[in-house]
Structure formats: C-alpha cells, structure tokens
Amino acid sequence: MYSSIRSAITQAILAAALLGAVVVAYAQATVIFDLPNQPLADSLRAVASQTNSNILFDRSLVRGISVKALKAQLSVDEALERLLEGTGLTYRKSDDKTIVIVAASAMTDPRDPHSRPAQTSSEPPTPGHDTPVHLAQAGSAQSSEGPGNTRADLGAASQGYTNEPKLEEIVVTAQKRTERLIDTPQSVSVLSGDYLTKIGAVKFSDFANTVPGLNFTTAGAGYTGVSLRGVTAGFDFSPTVGIYVDDVPYGSSTGFNQSAQTALDVGLFDIDRIEVLRGPQGTLYGASTMGGLIKYVTKTPDTNASMADLQAGVADIHDGGVSYNGSIAVNEPLVADKAAVRASAFYSHDGGYIDNVARSESNANRAGIYGGRLDLLLKPVEALSIRVAGFLQDISRNGEATADYTFAGTPRYGNLGQYRSFAEPYHQQFRLLSGTVSYDAGPVTLTSVSSYQSVRTNFVADISQNYVPFCAYAARACSAVGYTVDLGTDKFTQEVRLASKSLAVLEWLIGGFYTHETSTNVQSFPSLDLAGQAAPNDLFNFSSPTTYKERAAFGDLTWHLTNKVDVTGGLRYARNDQTYVQYGSGVFGVNVSPRNSAQGVLTYLGDVRYHFNEHATGYLRYATGYRPGGPNFAALDATTGLPTGGATFQPDRLRSYEAGVKAESTDRRFGVDLAGYNVDWSNIQLSAIRGGFSAVTNAPGGATVQGAELTLTARPVSAFTATGAFAYQHAYLKEADVDLGASKGERLPNVPRFTAALNADYILPVTSLRPTIGSTLRLVGDRTASFDKSTSFPQYQLPQYTTVDLRSGLTIGSVDMQLYVHNVFDEHGQLSLMLPQFGARVAIMQPRTIGINATTHF
C-alpha cells in the first residue's frame, strides 16, 4: 500500500512541475480591503501593501488622525478617497505607483492626477534621515515572511522610485495597540500564514526552530514545553511562556495540571500570523509570561467579499508512514459592511515514524490534529465592532514520539525504536468561546474581551522499567505498569481596556483583567498481571482539584518628548488566590487537606525609544515578570517513605535588561534587527524528582541568562530574498543546589548556546510563470537535559543537529502548488528528553519527508 502511495506522490510532483510551465499571471485592478478603525498612518501603510504602491506622507500631517474601518473591494483611488474623507487631506499621483498625501487646501483638483500641491516640488521627495516624509510602500498590517522581523513580497512587481522592490513593513499588536514593528521597543518575530504554508508547517514543531530564542521539548503533538530566551529549568512546573489565541490566554496559569508540558499546538490553517514576543510580558499580559509570549492571530471575517480557501497535501516519511492534511475556510458577508461569518475546518494526519518493539507496532506515534473555527463579525455602526468566535480542536496520538536510549546516548532499539509494554495513547480536547467588543469613541477606544475555555488532556506513559521490579519486591506479580494522567481546566477570563489614539503627544492604555480557573489532575498506576490482564491498582491513585483566581489592573503611558524620543512606563498589580486539595490511595498515595495561598504581585516596565529616522529605531527596555507560588504536591518517596516536598513553594521573579536596534535601508531592500539582553531570574521554581515522584522547590540562588538575537533580511534583486535568524543564549545557575545536584555556573537544561535559521527563496526568470525555489537551513546547538550530579534524573547530553529543507512553488491556474523535502539528509536530530524520571526517552526529529501541498482561493 505504502509503495503505491509513494509512487503516486512522485508522479504528482513530476506532473506539477511540468504543468507549471503553462501558467499565465493575472493581476486585478481592485483589491479586497479589511481594515479596522485605526490611525490613518496604519491604514495608509496597509493600502500601500495591498496595492503594491508607494504612499508618501508627512508624519506630522497625519499625527492624531484616526479613520473608520475600510471593508470593501476597491481600487487604490477609491480606497484613498474613503480614508481621507473629512480629514482635511487629499492625495496626488506622481506616477502610476507613487502617491503623495497632502493638505486639501494645497490641491486645485484633488481628483486630477496631474494637479500639484502649492509650493511643492513636482518630484516626490525621497525619505531619508533629514526629511519627515514617511514612505508607506508594501506596508502590511497583518503579515510577514520568515522567522525574522521583515519580509519581501515574492509576488510583488518591482516598483518605487528606482524600480526596485522594497522590504515590507510590518505592523503588530505586541503592546495591545497597532504599531509598526520597527517602532516596537522589544524583540518580536512575526510569521505570516503564507510563510507557514510555504515551509509546509502544519504543527508547532514545524516552525519553532526557525524563530530566534524559541526552544521546546516534546514527546509528540500536544505534549510540548516551550521556552524563550533560555528561561527554563528543563522540566518546568508551570509555564514560563504565555500562549494566546488572538487576545485570549490559553490554559492554566499554574502547573497543577502539567500546563508547562501541554502548550497549545494549533492547527496552522487559516492563521493570519503568529507573533512571538521575547522577554518578560508581565505588565500587559500578567503571570507566567516571564520568557515571552506566542500569539496565534486568526483571520477576521470580511463583511464585503465572499471567498473560500482550500488546501490539501500529502507527504511520505522515510522509514515511516504517510501523512496527509485537508482544510477549508469560507467567508460570507451577511449584510454588506455590517456583518459577516467565517468558518473553517482542518484535519492533519501525521503518519508517524517511531516503532514500538514490545508491542510490534510500526509508526506508533502516528497522530491526528483536527478541528475548526466559526467566527461572526458584527458592525451595526461604524464605531462599534462585535466579534464572537468559537474554536475547537482535538489531538489524538497512538504513542509517544520518543525513542529509548541509554543515558550515555546509545539507542537501545535503533535510532527510531522504543520498548513500551503498556500502550501510550494521548488525547486532548480544546474548546474556546470568545467575544471581543471594540468601540471607537473618538479620542479613545474601549475594548472588552471575554472568553470561556475547556481543555481536557489524558495520556498514558509506560513505567514498567521503574515499577515492575517494585512489584516483585512487594510480592505482587505484574508484567507491565502504566502511568495514566487525566487533566482538565475550565477557565473564564475577562479583560477591559481603554486606549488613547496613537500619534498623540501622550499615548496611554489602562485596563483590568480577571480570571477564574478550576483544574483537575487525576493520576494512577494501573498494572497488568503475568497473563497480560488488568490487575487491581493498589500502587498509586491520586486526585487534586484546584482553583486559581487572578484580579489585575494594568496600564502604560508613552510620552513623545520630541519627534525622535519616546519614553514609556507601565505597571500591573495582580492578586492571585489559590486552593489545592489532594486525595490519594495505594502504596504511594497521600491525602492533603485544603491548602490556600494568596499573593499580591507588582510588575513594571520602562523603555526609551530613539527614532533615528523613519527607517531606524534604537531602544532600551527594562521589564519584570513572575510565576505565582502556591501549595505543593505531596507524595511519599518510594525508598524512604517520607513526603517528597515541602507544603508550599514560593513565586519566582525575573528582571530583564534589553537594548536593541531595528533598521532598514531607505528602499527597504535590507533590514537588520539586533537585540542584546541580560536576565536576572531569582527563586527559580524547579520540579525535583524524588523516588519517581515530583515536587516543587525553589532554587534561591537563581540564574542568569545573557544573550543576543540577530535577524538579517536582504532582497538585493527582485527575484531573490534571504533571511538569517541567529540567537546566542548563555543560561546558568548562580549558586550550587544540592537538591538538584547542580553546581555553581552549570548550564540550565534544554538551552542551546547557539541557534540559526537561514532562508533563501528565488523566483525563476520566467515572465509568464510564478515558479519559485527555496531552502531553509536550521542549526540547534548542543544542550544538557539535566544537572550533572542529579541522582533522580541522570544527566543526558543532547547533541547539536543541523537540517536542510528544500521547496519549490508553482501556480497552476488558480492553484498554488508547494513541493517540499524536509530534513533532506535524514538527520536523526535529538530534540529533547521528556519524562526523565522514567528513563532516557528521547524525542527524535521527523526523518526525511517528501510532500506536496495545493492551495486555491476563490
């Protein structure tokens, strides 16, 4: 069966390559716009991007002017006329692609493209260091390309004063307001939906190691831990990185249901972009965002255009199974300019590549991710926007994506083999309902975000290696022992914020946040007798219902001291209340009466920005973050019979100092983003393993992380684009910790010193075709998985790995074809080591994969 499928894939790739030779490009005279209420400058940049135009304006001319939403299919002239209506501004054309925004009083006939503004040169000014004129060419508010901070639009024709392409300007919402990425005083990477499609990404691990400073551990889809800038202790108790879907935080803020290991693995179809914010985000986003934030931004319904997107793909994994995926998204206006609905559905099947020798099961880690979204947008009046969205997603996996190794690094059953006597299925259900209301009251905008989510995760791990010997010791006959975990979180959140308009001398934002979470964590040790039948479980049963509440007030203020210098300060005060109860039975079970904790936490930030000109910004940033403390797990050590940890653990805190420069050439063909930082992490929360059970402790000596990130973007000619993303991280403990077996100066686990991702794409010089070729090189340095003298978790060295991906794009009629080969040289890179208390279970990267994706829009 597999051979026939592989043959079909090969034939499809060859056919696509041949058919691509008959493609004829087609350009539309109108564009579908979907712009929100926002500052005029942002709308002008978006129009420039979507129409591939150069739009020039004086920054002081548009300062403080906001415009209504623009949602229609229009020409560039019609779009500008609507945007500029009532602003006292108009425009003139210098040529077919160059537009200058001027005061209406300076024009004799604003619709006459040959009119000239009074006392203005007939030639368009060129933006530079000494001119206030801003160039909004190819400035998208919603997308980017690649792992860095800028991109070049591969489909755009060469335009501009020199007939050369310019790097696209990106707009983000990292600080909960719309602003140019080059003006954002922190390190941010943006990955567009188009970029994710181009590299063949369907899950988190497909793109994660292309983002500077983003590290992860995994045991397969749905069981993934995420860290940024080296802020991790290896096997973290609670998250150090926040995960958001639009403006909604995902999952529990605590670790009582293993939230640090179950980061959301979103199906990536119909995603507008992913924003990765590096550095602590405690002031605007709250607890458990010490390392940073990952935000999945979904596509917004369009109230003026009916459209649909379809995507399908198939891939063959070397020494593994066949993967396939299919997705559809449909947008339909209900009332023109007033209401629209967008619906999407997706399914992705991972063919797997890990073989379970004990159960004679090939491709044991095969998995499926499936779900959909339903999104309703209402705009009863221009100033009011109401968006109600439902999102559901399921992940189902047959087994772990880990192979069994010795702690010396030798594979026990081949590079892709495991020996698991107990079946290890994984299932996760995620349900989210959110409502966002935004009202533009003129000088201020009021935003309310409400959400309810439910997350259910259950999985099994085989722990026979640890506990079958104990069965014999305790006069119990068993052939296999499993570790079953059932996790659940129900979470309600409410955020309300009020923001001033952008480009004013003083910009401010104030808000309040509330969350109420209830979580469950049910665990047990089921066993099989010598005949392979289920035996009574008298080893371990555990249940821990918990609640978490947070009330917070936050705000920030930006003062534009001059046209070049901005100063920002921000504060957040949060009160966290927790309740924890534990019920246990069996040999290792322990009962704990209700434990309560309450904390008040203040986080703050300050930054200074200097605008060298419209194309270069430098900044200094100081920010803090934290994770809440709380009551502790309690279990008995199998060897001593004593409790494994203290009754409570303390919050940990983080202070970050960052300096950065973002710059681009005046024609936007070259860009650079450089940031350096020093992180002081105190009272670190650590998951200490004792006798096979975990408890939470604090390392009072703390840790230091020093590092830098560099992103380079270049498009020297219209057909070629290259990006390079690099990160250096030096993360180490400041003091020895006997409990962990850690020495002073020892590296923090799972943090590579150096990572790099290089992308290159080229459009073949065929005037009537759109064939493209590209490649990605990814390098991840060596890591440690533990501490050298740990007795409960032996040290394991994860070696450096390097992979190469190749891709080729073709357009066949209305269908975009993407051909790819991932991991060309079939590198068996070791990604991480998970569940260390149960042995050296090493996650291996997916072997060489050859695939094809097809996408169409209509």
DAKATA-V87418 format. One record per run of one state. SS is the DSSP state (H for helix, E for strand, - for the rest). FROM is the first residue (numbers start at 1). TO is the last residue. Records with the same first field share a line. If there is no record, write none. Layout:
# DAKATA-V87418
SS=FROM-TO ; FROM-TO
This chain:
# DAKATA-V87418
-=1-1 ; 23-30 ; 36-37 ; 52-53 ; 63-65 ; 68-69 ; 75-75 ; 85-88 ; 96-97 ; 107-132 ; 138-138 ; 141-150 ; 152-167 ; 173-178 ; 184-187 ; 199-203 ; 211-213 ; 219-223 ; 229-240 ; 246-247 ; 250-258 ; 262-270 ; 279-281 ; 286-291 ; 299-306 ; 318-321 ; 336-338 ; 351-354 ; 357-360 ; 362-366 ; 379-383 ; 398-401 ; 406-410 ; 412-416 ; 419-425 ; 441-443 ; 463-463 ; 474-479 ; 501-505 ; 525-526 ; 529-533 ; 536-540 ; 544-545 ; 561-564 ; 586-591 ; 614-615 ; 628-629 ; 632-635 ; 637-642 ; 644-647 ; 650-651 ; 665-669 ; 683-683 ; 691-692 ; 700-702 ; 715-719 ; 734-736 ; 738-741 ; 743-746 ; 748-753 ; 764-771 ; 781-782 ; 785-796 ; 799-800 ; 813-814 ; 823-829 ; 835-835 ; 839-839 ; 845-848 ; 858-858
H=2-22 ; 40-51 ; 59-62 ; 76-84 ; 104-106 ; 181-183 ; 193-198 ; 204-210 ; 259-261 ; 282-285 ; 464-473 ; 836-838
E=31-35 ; 38-39 ; 54-58 ; 66-67 ; 70-74 ; 89-95 ; 98-103 ; 133-137 ; 139-140 ; 151-151 ; 168-172 ; 179-180 ; 188-192 ; 214-218 ; 224-228 ; 241-245 ; 248-249 ; 271-278 ; 292-298 ; 307-317 ; 322-335 ; 339-350 ; 355-356 ; 361-361 ; 367-378 ; 384-397 ; 402-405 ; 411-411 ; 417-418 ; 426-440 ; 444-462 ; 480-500 ; 506-524 ; 527-528 ; 534-535 ; 541-543 ; 546-560 ; 565-585 ; 592-613 ; 616-627 ; 630-631 ; 636-636 ; 643-643 ; 648-649 ; 652-664 ; 670-682 ; 684-690 ; 693-699 ; 703-714 ; 720-733 ; 737-737 ; 742-742 ; 747-747 ; 754-763 ; 772-780 ; 783-784 ; 797-798 ; 801-812 ; 815-822 ; 830-834 ; 840-844 ; 849-857
